[in-house]
């Protein structure tokens, strides 16, 4: 023991100022073991270094690392803010100014966690860094989700990746617009991009942590998209045969031959304009709405129906289509598969094939609303969120709320079917809540079931209708007495009005086909409702402001 003390030196007390310094110039321990409690473990390795936690270090602290100047330290901090935190030491090599060589140089002096069994040396005494890390940020992420609808600025800052500026913006947006429906809605906050959202969303929630969370909160409906796989039971899928049988002794080849003949006698309308996804030299897209009338898997597999829907979408240059009265999700998938990998001759021959079509619906009982959209066309279109409408409006309407990022624009799209005797007051209040000053709001309203006059549903505060209520939007059957109705419209808020190009349309031609039944005859329409569409600029303040 005496020999051990002599070898370790004569300093028999721990300097008081040592822990005040976040880093020390000494790389080896020079303190006597006999004054340490037996509850501590001392590592006699020569590699014992006061390591710096790069997940919580400031710029000044990072500058104490060899080869790290202020510019590089600033890059480290900015990269850390963007990704939330470094998950392994190697992540630091991705920072501008670091690289693999410099990382190997500073690797012995850095760590990503101050906790035991992590990158920092386990022999390190509890420092200010480790206490701060264990007491706040790591505790929040490990044990408790932060409710963005109730958290203060300081509580939000406890999450890695949320700065004071972002936290203040979240609270300001919440106070002005109301509660967030889901965490993904944070994409609307300035300085929150997809990378930052991906890193912080797992630490956040919009639900209460107490035990009185309702069953509806716990069972959030999932989103059905192109990756949806139909459940199979005894060779059947949703009660529908997996393989369509050809009756009347016809073979598949003869059936196709007959269809091609019928298709040749079902002419497509001459396009009034070859839309190039621009207007007056500025990028633009078209959005549309179409009630497909009892659109089931069987109906979607009628070759005439499939051809008409696909060609109507392509000919009119629609990028997003809100659809109503969809009986099952497989019907939408059938249309997207034909658009992406066409088998029908008329869809194959369409000149522009550089698109990737997707659909989305909610996996909830009796949901009949969805969207079809081109995610990889002239401009990227990403689905950010998809939600049901408010609980208190279910007796008055069916609602599907989608948020899309179209280029740099955020589109809030509401797919809405009004019930027979809907209370217009309730709908007005809810649509006002959807109206966000920062985003474009478009309401695709279907009035097919409405028994009252539609006028009162077509003007709600600053949300106006694109089409007049006197415009006929239902299909008029030739030589058959039928009433005319205004069954569909598109409402838009002030932001969308500023972006409106002034170009709009109702598709009345080309929605029939000789292969579609029409009562006891043939040549019927896809639906009694005509699709309506509107065109909007993507760049800010380019519209006509009608």
C-alpha positions in Angstrom: 0.0 0.0 0.0 2.9 2.4 0.8 4.5 1.6 -2.5 1.2 2.3 -4.2 0.9 5.7 -2.6 4.4 6.7 -3.4 3.9 5.8 -7.1 0.8 7.9 -7.3 2.3 11.0 -5.8 1.8 13.1 -2.7 -1.3 15.0 -3.6 -3.8 13.7 -1.1 -6.8 15.9 -1.8 -9.2 16.5 -4.7 -8.8 20.0 -6.1 -12.0 22.0 -5.6 -11.8 23.7 -8.9 -11.5 20.6 -11.0 -15.2 20.0 -11.6 -15.8 23.6 -12.4 -14.0 23.2 -15.7 -15.9 21.3 -18.3 -12.7 20.0 -19.8 -9.2 19.6 -18.3 -5.8 19.7 -19.8 -4.7 16.6 -17.8 -5.3 13.4 -19.7 -4.3 11.0 -16.9 -5.5 10.7 -13.3 -3.1 12.0 -10.7 -5.3 11.6 -7.6 -4.7 9.2 -4.8 -6.9 6.1 -4.6 -7.0 5.9 -0.8 -9.2 9.0 -0.4 -11.9 7.5 -2.8 -14.8 5.6 -1.4 -14.9 1.9 -2.1 -18.3 2.5 -3.9 -16.4 4.2 -6.8 -14.5 2.2 -9.4 -11.1 3.6 -10.6 -9.9 2.6 -14.0 -6.1 2.4 -14.1 -6.0 2.6 -17.9 -3.8 5.2 -19.5 -6.7 6.1 -21.9 -8.7 7.8 -19.1 -9.9 11.0 -20.7 -12.4 13.6 -19.7 -14.7 13.0 -22.7 -17.0 15.7 -24.2 -20.6 14.9 -24.8 -21.2 16.2 -28.3 -25.0 16.0 -27.9 -25.1 18.7 -25.3 -21.8 20.6 -25.8 -21.9 24.3 -26.7 -19.8 25.8 -29.5 -17.2 27.0 -27.1 -16.8 23.5 -25.6 -16.6 21.9 -29.0 -13.8 24.3 -29.9 -11.6 22.7 -27.2 -11.4 19.6 -29.4 -8.2 19.4 -31.6 -8.8 20.7 -35.1 -12.2 22.2 -34.4 -12.5 25.9 -35.0 -15.6 28.0 -34.5 -16.9 27.4 -38.0 -16.8 23.6 -37.5 -18.2 23.8 -34.0 -21.1 25.9 -35.4 -21.7 23.3 -38.1 -21.8 20.5 -35.4 -24.4 22.4 -33.4 -26.5 23.1 -36.5 -26.4 19.5 -37.7 -27.3 18.4 -34.2 -30.3 20.7 -34.1 -31.5 19.3 -37.5 -31.2 15.6 -36.6 -32.2 15.9 -32.9 -29.1 14.2 -31.5 -26.1 12.1 -32.6 -27.0 8.4 -32.1 -23.5 7.1 -32.7 -20.0 8.7 -32.8 -19.7 8.0 -36.6 -22.6 10.4 -37.3 -20.2 13.2 -36.6 -18.3 12.4 -39.8 -21.3 13.7 -41.8 -20.8 17.2 -40.4 -19.3 19.7 -42.8 -15.6 20.2 -41.8 -15.2 16.9 -39.9 -14.9 13.9 -42.2 -13.4 10.5 -41.4 -9.8 11.6 -40.8 -10.7 14.4 -38.3 -13.2 12.1 -36.6 -10.5 9.5 -35.9 -8.3 12.3 -34.4 -11.0 13.4 -31.9 -12.8 10.1 -31.3 -11.0 9.4 -28.0 -12.1 12.7 -26.6 -15.8 12.6 -27.4 -18.9 10.7 -26.5 -22.6 10.7 -27.2 -24.0 9.9 -23.7 -22.8 10.4 -20.2 -24.5 7.3 -18.9 -22.8 4.1 -17.9 -22.1 1.6 -20.6 -22.3 4.2 -23.3 -19.6 5.9 -25.3 -18.3 8.0 -22.4 -15.9 6.3 -20.0 -17.7 4.7 -17.1 -15.0 6.0 -14.7 -16.0 9.6 -15.3 -17.3 11.3 -12.2 -20.8 12.9 -12.5 -20.2 16.2 -14.2 -22.5 19.2 -14.9 -23.0 17.8 -18.5 -24.1 14.4 -17.3 -26.4 15.7 -14.6 -28.0 18.1 -17.1 -28.4 15.3 -19.6 -29.9 12.7 -17.3 -32.1 15.2 -15.5 -33.8 16.7 -18.5 -33.6 15.7 -22.1 -32.7 12.0 -21.9 -35.3 11.6 -19.2 -38.0 13.1 -21.3 -37.2 10.9 -24.3 -36.9 7.8 -22.2 -39.9 7.9 -20.0 -42.4 10.5 -21.1 -43.8 11.9 -24.4 -44.3 15.6 -24.6 -47.9 16.7 -25.4 -47.6 19.4 -28.0 -51.1 20.6 -27.3 -50.3 21.3 -23.6 -46.5 21.7 -23.2 -45.0 25.1 -22.4 -42.0 26.6 -24.4 -39.6 25.2 -21.8 -41.1 21.7 -21.9 -40.9 21.6 -25.7 -37.3 22.7 -25.5 -36.5 19.5 -23.5 -36.8 17.6 -26.7 -33.7 17.3 -28.8 -34.2 19.1 -32.1 -36.6 21.7 -30.7 -34.9 25.1 -30.2 -36.4 28.0 -28.3 -37.4 29.6 -31.5 -39.3 26.5 -32.7 -40.9 25.9 -29.3 -42.2 29.5 -29.3 -43.5 29.1 -32.8 -45.4 25.9 -31.8 -47.0 27.6 -28.9 -47.9 30.6 -30.9 -49.5 28.5 -33.7 -51.4 26.5 -31.1 -52.8 29.6 -29.4 -53.8 31.1 -32.7 -55.2 28.0 -34.5 -56.1 25.6 -31.8 -54.9 22.1 -30.9 -52.8 20.0 -33.3 -54.7 17.0 -34.6 -51.6 14.9 -34.9 -47.8 15.3 -34.5 -47.3 15.4 -38.2 -49.1 18.8 -38.3 -45.9 20.3 -37.0 -44.7 20.4 -40.6 -46.7 23.6 -40.8 -44.3 25.3 -38.3 -41.5 27.3 -39.8 -38.0 25.8 -39.5 -39.5 22.3 -39.1 -38.7 20.3 -42.2 -39.2 16.6 -42.9 -35.8 15.6 -41.5 -36.4 17.4 -38.2 -39.9 16.2 -37.9 -38.8 12.6 -38.4 -36.3 13.0 -35.5 -38.6 14.7 -33.0 -42.0 13.1 -33.7 -41.3 9.9 -31.7 -40.8 12.1 -28.5 -44.1 13.9 -29.0 -47.8 13.2 -28.8 -51.1 14.9 -29.0 -52.8 12.6 -26.5 -53.0 12.9 -22.7 -50.8 10.6 -20.7 -53.4 10.0 -18.0 -55.5 6.9 -17.8 -58.7 8.4 -19.0 -57.7 8.4 -22.6 -60.7 7.3 -24.6 -60.8 4.2 -26.8 -61.2 6.4 -29.9 -57.9 8.1 -29.0 -56.1 4.8 -28.6 -57.4 3.3 -31.8 -56.4 5.8 -34.4 -57.4 4.6 -37.8 -54.6 3.5 -40.1 -54.1 4.9 -43.6 -54.7 2.6 -46.6 -52.4 3.3 -49.5 -50.8 1.5 -52.5 -49.0 -0.9 -50.2 -52.3 -2.2 -48.8 -52.6 -6.0 -49.0 -56.1 -7.5 -49.1 -56.8 -10.1 -46.5 -57.5 -13.5 -48.0 -59.9 -16.0 -46.6 -60.5 -19.4 -48.4 -59.3 -18.0 -51.7 -61.6 -15.0 -51.4 -60.7 -11.4 -50.7 -63.3 -9.1 -49.0 -66.0 -11.5 -50.3 -64.8 -10.9 -53.9 -63.3 -13.7 -56.1 -59.6 -13.2 -56.6 -60.1 -14.2 -60.3 -62.9 -12.8 -62.5 -64.7 -15.5 -64.3 -65.7 -15.1 -68.0 -69.3 -16.2 -68.6 -71.2 -17.1 -71.7 -68.4 -19.4 -73.0 -66.2 -16.4 -74.0 -62.5 -16.7 -73.6 -60.3 -13.9 -72.2 -59.0 -13.1 -75.7 -62.4 -12.8 -77.3 -63.6 -10.7 -74.4 -60.7 -8.3 -75.0 -61.5 -8.2 -78.7 -65.1 -7.3 -78.0 -64.1 -4.6 -75.5 -61.6 -3.1 -78.0 -64.5 -2.9 -80.5 -66.7 -1.2 -78.0 -63.9 1.1 -77.1 -63.4 2.2 -80.7 -67.1 3.2 -80.8 -66.8 5.2 -77.6 -64.8 8.2 -78.8 -62.8 10.3 -76.4 -63.4 14.1 -76.4 -61.0 16.4 -78.2 -58.9 18.1 -75.6 -59.5 21.8 -75.5 -56.0 22.4 -74.1 -52.8 20.4 -73.8 -52.1 21.3 -70.1 -48.3 21.4 -69.4 -48.6 21.9 -65.6 -48.0 25.6 -66.0 -50.0 28.8 -66.7 -48.4 32.0 -68.0 -45.0 30.6 -67.5 -45.6 29.7 -63.8 -46.0 26.2 -62.4 -49.6 25.1 -61.7 -51.6 22.0 -60.9 -55.2 20.9 -61.2 -57.2 19.4 -58.4 -60.6 17.7 -58.9 -63.5 16.1 -57.2 -65.6 13.2 -58.5 -68.4 11.1 -56.9 -67.9 7.7 -58.5 -71.3 6.3 -57.3 -71.1 3.0 -55.5 -67.5 2.5 -56.7 -66.8 -1.1 -55.8 -64.1 -3.6 -56.8 -66.5 -5.2 -59.4 -67.3 -1.8 -60.9 -63.6 -0.8 -61.0 -62.9 -4.0 -62.9 -65.4 -3.1 -65.6 -63.0 -2.3 -68.4 -65.1 0.6 -69.6 -65.3 2.2 -66.2 -61.5 1.7 -65.7 -60.7 3.2 -69.1 -63.0 6.2 -68.7 -61.7 7.1 -65.2 -58.0 6.7 -66.2 -58.3 8.7 -69.4 -60.4 11.4 -67.8 -57.7 11.9 -65.2 -54.9 11.9 -67.8 -56.6 14.1 -70.4 -57.5 16.8 -67.9 -54.1 16.9 -66.2 -55.3 16.3 -62.7 -52.7 15.9 -60.0 -55.0 15.3 -57.0 -58.5 13.8 -57.3 -60.9 13.7 -54.3 -63.3 10.7 -54.7 -66.6 10.0 -53.0 -68.8 6.9 -52.5 -66.0 4.4 -52.7 -67.3 1.1 -51.5 -63.9 -0.5 -50.8 -60.3 0.4 -51.0 -59.5 -2.3 -53.6 -61.4 -0.2 -56.2 -59.0 2.7 -55.9 -56.0 0.3 -56.0 -57.3 -1.1 -59.3 -57.4 2.4 -60.8 -53.9 3.3 -59.6 -52.5 0.0 -60.9 -53.9 0.7 -64.3 -52.5 4.3 -64.3 -49.0 3.1 -63.2 -48.9 -0.1 -65.4 -51.6 0.2 -68.0 -53.0 -2.8 -69.8 -55.8 -1.2 -71.7 -54.8 0.1 -75.1 -56.2 3.6 -74.7 -54.4 4.1 -71.4 -51.2 2.6 -72.8 -51.2 5.0 -75.7 -51.4 8.1 -73.5 -48.2 10.1 -74.3 -47.2 11.2 -70.8 -46.3 8.3 -68.6 -43.8 10.0 -66.2 -46.1 9.7 -63.2 -46.5 7.6 -60.1 -50.1 7.4 -58.9 -51.1 6.7 -55.3 -54.4 6.5 -53.4 -55.2 7.0 -49.7 -58.2 6.1 -47.5 -58.7 5.6 -43.8 -59.2 2.1 -42.5 -62.4 2.9 -40.7 -65.9 1.3 -40.9 -68.1 2.7 -43.7 -65.5 5.2 -44.9 -66.3 6.1 -48.5 -63.9 9.0 -49.1 -60.4 9.0 -50.5 -57.8 10.7 -52.7 -55.9 9.6 -55.8 -52.8 11.7 -56.4 -49.7 11.8 -58.6 -46.7 11.7 -56.2 -44.0 11.9 -58.8 -45.2 14.1 -61.7 -43.9 17.5 -62.7 -43.9 18.5 -59.0 -43.5 16.2 -56.0 -46.7 15.6 -54.0 -46.4 14.1 -50.5 -49.2 13.1 -48.2 -48.4 14.6 -44.8 -51.6 13.6 -42.9 -55.0 12.0 -43.3 -57.7 12.3 -40.6 -61.4 11.8 -40.0 -63.7 14.8 -39.5 -64.8 16.0 -36.1 -67.0 13.7 -34.1 -69.7 16.3 -33.7 -70.3 16.5 -37.4 -70.8 12.8 -38.2 -74.6 13.2 -38.2 -74.4 16.0 -40.8 -71.6 14.8 -43.1 -68.8 12.5 -43.8 -65.4 14.2 -43.8 -61.8 13.2 -44.8 -59.1 15.8 -44.1 -55.8 15.5 -45.9 -52.7 17.7 -45.8 -50.5 17.5 -48.9 -47.1 19.1 -49.6 -47.1 20.1 -53.2 -43.7 21.5 -54.1 -43.2 24.2 -51.4 -46.9 24.7 -50.8 -49.0 23.1 -48.1 -52.5 22.2 -49.2 -55.3 21.5 -46.7 -57.9 19.4 -48.6 -61.3 18.6 -47.1 -63.3 15.9 -48.8 -66.8 16.4 -47.6 -70.2 14.7 -48.4 -73.2 16.5 -47.0 -76.0 14.3 -45.6 -79.6 14.7 -46.5 -80.7 17.1 -43.8 -77.4 18.5 -42.6 -77.2 21.4 -40.1 -75.4 24.1 -42.0 -74.6 26.0 -38.8 -72.4 23.2 -37.5 -70.6 22.8 -40.8 -69.9 26.5 -41.0 -68.3 26.5 -37.7 -66.1 23.5 -38.4 -65.0 24.8 -41.8 -64.0 28.1 -40.3 -61.8 26.1 -37.9 -60.1 24.4 -40.9 -59.3 27.7 -42.5 -55.7 28.5 -41.8 -54.2 31.8 -42.8 -50.9 30.3 -43.7 -52.2 27.4 -45.9 -54.4 27.0 -48.9 -57.7 25.4 -48.0 -59.8 23.6 -50.6 -63.1 21.9 -49.7 -64.4 19.3 -52.2 -68.1 19.3 -51.3 -70.5 16.7 -52.6 -74.2 17.6 -52.4 -75.7 14.5 -54.0 -77.6 13.5 -50.9 -78.7 17.0 -49.9 -82.5 17.6 -49.8 -82.3 21.3 -49.2 -81.1 24.2 -51.4 -77.3 24.1 -51.8 -76.7 27.9 -51.7 -76.2 28.1 -47.9 -73.5 25.5 -48.0 -71.5 27.3 -50.7 -70.4 30.5 -48.8 -68.9 30.1 -45.4 -67.1 33.3 -44.2 -64.1 33.8 -46.3 -64.4 30.3 -47.9 -66.2 30.8 -51.3 -67.4 28.5 -54.0 -65.6 28.3 -57.3 -68.8 27.4 -59.3 -72.1 29.1 -59.0 -75.0 27.1 -57.5 -76.9 27.5 -60.8 -74.3 25.4 -62.7 -75.5 21.9 -63.4 -73.0 19.3 -62.3 -74.9 16.1 -62.7 -75.0 13.9 -65.8 -78.0 14.5 -68.0 -79.2 11.2 -69.6 -80.2 11.7 -73.3 -83.9 11.1 -74.1 -84.5 10.2 -70.5 -86.4 12.7 -68.3 -84.3 13.6 -65.3 -83.9 16.5 -63.0 -80.9 18.7 -63.0 -78.9 19.4 -59.9 -75.9 21.2 -58.5 -74.2 18.2 -56.9 -70.6 19.1 -56.6 -68.4 22.2 -56.0 -65.0 23.3 -54.7 -64.7 25.9 -52.0 -61.5 27.8 -51.4 -60.2 30.2 -48.8 -58.4 33.5 -49.4 -55.0 32.0 -49.8 -56.3 29.6 -52.4 -58.3 32.4 -54.1 -55.0 34.3 -54.5 -53.4 31.2 -56.1 -56.4 30.4 -58.4 -55.4 30.7 -62.1 -59.0 31.4 -63.2 -59.1 28.1 -65.1 -61.7 25.6 -64.0 -64.0 23.0 -65.6 -66.8 20.5 -65.4 -66.2 17.3 -67.4 -69.4 16.3 -69.2 -67.9 14.6 -72.3 -66.1 11.3 -72.3 -67.5 9.9 -69.1 -69.6 7.3 -70.9 -68.6 4.0 -72.6 -70.4 1.3 -74.5 -69.1 -1.3 -72.1 -70.8 0.4 -69.1 -74.4 -0.7 -68.4 -77.1 1.9 -68.7 -80.2 0.3 -67.2 -81.3 -2.4 -69.7 -79.0 -1.0 -72.4 -75.3 0.0 -72.7 -73.4 3.2 -73.1 -73.9 4.5 -69.5 -71.8 7.0 -67.6 -69.3 6.1 -64.9 -71.4 8.1 -62.4 -74.5 10.3 -62.4 -72.2 13.1 -61.1 -69.8 15.0 -63.3 -66.3 15.6 -62.1 -65.3 19.3 -61.3 -61.8 20.7 -61.2 -59.8 23.9 -60.7 -56.3 25.0 -61.4 -54.0 26.7 -58.9 -50.6 28.3 -59.1 -47.8 26.8 -57.0 -45.7 29.9 -56.5 -46.9 32.4 -54.0 -49.0 35.4 -55.0 -49.3 34.4 -58.7 -53.1 34.0 -58.8 -55.8 36.1 -60.2 -57.5 36.7 -56.8 -61.0 36.4 -58.1 
